Amino acid sequence: MPLGSPNTRRFTKWSYFPISLTLSSLAWFIPAAIGQPTGYWHTNGAQTLDSSGKQVRISGINWYGFETTDEVVHGLSNQDYKVILSTMYNMGYNTVRLPYSNQMVESPVIPSSIGYANSSGPINSELKGQNSLQIMDKVIAEAGTLGLKVILDNHRSEAGNSAEFNGLWYTSAYSETSWIADWKMLVARYSGYVDASGNPTLIGGDLRNEPHFYNGAGNGACWTGDSKAGGCPTGNAAQNWPAAATRAANAILAINPNLLIFVEGVDCYSGDCAFWGENLEGVKSYPLQLNVPHRIIYSAHDYGPAEYDQIWFNSTTSNQSLDAVWTKFWAYICVDGIAPVWVGEFGTTNDAASAESSVPGSEGQWFSSLVSFLGNQPLIHWSYWALNGEDHYGLLDATYDAIPASSLKQQLLSSIQSKLSSAPPGCGVLPATPLSPVAKAISSSSIGLSWSAVVVPAKCSVTYSVYRGASAQFAVSSATLIASGVTAPNYSDAALQPSTTYYYAVEATDAVGDSTASAKASASTLAASVCGAVPSNPGGLAALPLSSTSIALNWKTVPAPANCSVSYSVFRSSANDFAPSSRNQIVAGLSGSSFADTALAASTNYFYVVKAVDGKGASGASPEASATTAKPSIGAECRVVYTIVSQWTNGFQAAIAVTNTSSTALHGWKLAFAFPGSQQVTTLWNASYLQVGQAITLTDEGYNWSIAAGATYNALGLVATYTGINYSPANFSLNGSICTVP
């Protein structure tokens, strides 16, 4: 659910309306043609069987990024892509759902958000100079090497975050023809990708992520027979989702008749609404009929009250009432023996209460109940949203190491996993014990560790785990694990205490398991260094008026002198050429090079300077900058309602509704406000945004540039982090006019 990386907006799948997906017939068949790979699955009623007739279950994970503006799976700035895939496999997942955009397929870029070294050494060396599509090739090939299966997901048309807001499978820039052509190209491209046993890696395609009808205008995707959408006849080529899915599926199966076709639901059917993509009630009367039988998988997405507070989340919610909701919208397809079902997305945050709780209507009750429901319905497939460490639903943390962000959540998911094999084909030997570990002090806060690389067993991939203790007798265990998935025979341990001795051990890991631990190595950090120089003066100070009450400041960072840590202080005056002092200092201790000055007077000119500060002292003042706040509006011409939709530990989701109370339509708008606390936006939809300190400016996206006189635009929303108390902003301005706030 959550959105992109910290600087590229977290990919959070926040939706305004219910989402539901169900999977129908899950089928991989043995190809008839000689020389084609074996190992395709097929369906028999609600069962999914492999080529030998054994029942199989997708226990998958979503790894997003190709569909975002980064055009590459996330986490590669911190970790090697092979290590991330190995982590998925070692944690028990057997399938990877890879979202992509049509823009990425048709106009692949060379991604800029890839790192080529971390504390363990070089990473992602094979990806240098490769474009997005070529990197997807390598990701899918490596997944096959590990024995992981891949499901491609057409998540949206233009590169971006979350679902396509219009609810359709096409946009003005990417037509249905382009959508189908891109699918055909990808299917042809990856049909030859196989694992070591010759079995296919790509098992199917999720045709379109979260189609939905209610997108603010009620002109999105509908399912045949929907009484609230005029019956949604199959002749309505612009909106009938099952008809479009059938056209795409038949085109795909003409290229590779062995693939599974995943078809998501919509949001509402005849006035009965769920999450985007969750509602599959129409399948009962209007199932898809494809040219090749036994290929459809109906897919549902399901989320808890942290995503959207549905009416079934309340003080009377029980496990039984939730079971009834899931059965009504999607599970009946499997329970009644019609076809297999795949819950293609579901996820929760990483605090314990959000994973497991007995409080009626809570996030934890929903998640633990759904896991229990899936445990009691072994024919239903699933894929957790998401692996991504920058996502607040993320399975991993931002470092993308092998340690789950929530051990409780991973424990619950492990209880319903089903590995396709005990190890990647051909890897059947434990690695040897790492030898000759050596530890050496690098600084007062870091120690370098190296060891002899082990011989990699045939057809295996080896990584290393590093353990640290306070004495030579420390136990090698999960409690002392500090790094895993290390690819090179060295590691740099940072953020240590000065003049302190640390002890280390190393294990080697492959698909079979862990080696015994190495001998212990130790080293002492150097004594703490003293900051001995004042920083240089900051330069490039610029002031920008954001509204009638706020001004944004930006300046250039200064290099920190040796052994020093630099922060910044800001000074303000109503007169130019002023002398900075404690009396006109407005903030100190800033770690970044920006600040939003708020609660200012309208139509007033303010002057600013900035100083850099370290342990030795303060620099001289920067060159002065000034800006004038906007004029106040004469009578409020706008009204803003800011609502916190859901809140969790250190994070929240908010909705914003803007009413144009003037007598003329707005054609192009900017909404400005400032948070009163520490809030930092990580995801925002239906507007581009700039956050400087606590000041935020939202700008229309073009498709929503007009707000008629007296009309309300209520499709703005955001996800943000916070510390302390999450106060709501009280002052808003629209195109410089101050808005009323109820």
Protein Blocks (a to p, Z undefined) as FASTA:
>chain_A
ZZcdfklopaddbdfbdcddddddddddddfbghiaehiacdehjbccdfkopacddddd
ddehjlmmnopaehjlmbcfklmmmmmmmnopabdcddddfklmmmccddfkbcfbdfkb
cehklmgopafklmmmmmmmmmmmnopacddddfbfcdcehjdfklpabdfklcfklmmm
mmmmmmmmmmmpccfkopafblbdcfbghiafbgojopaccdehiaklgopaaklmmlmm
mlmmmmmmmmmmmmmmmbccdddddfbgghiacdehkacklmmmmccddfbghkbccddd
dddfkloccfklcfkbcfklmmmmmmmmmmmmmmnomaccddfbgcddfbfklmoccbeh
iaklmmmmmmmmmmmmmmbccddddfblkbckbfbdfkopabdfblklmmmmmmmgccfb
fbdehiacdcdddehiacddfblmbccdddddddddehiacdddddddfbfkbccdfklp
cbghiabfcdcdehiaehiacddddddddfkbccddddddddddddddddfbdcdddehi
acddfblmbccdddddddddehiacdddddddfbehiacdfklccbghiabfcdcdehia
ehiacddddddddfkbccddddddddddddddehiabdcddddfbdcehiacdddddddf
bfbdcehiadddddfblbdcfbdehiacddehjbccdddehjmmpccehiacfkbccddd
dehjadddfbdceehiacddZZ
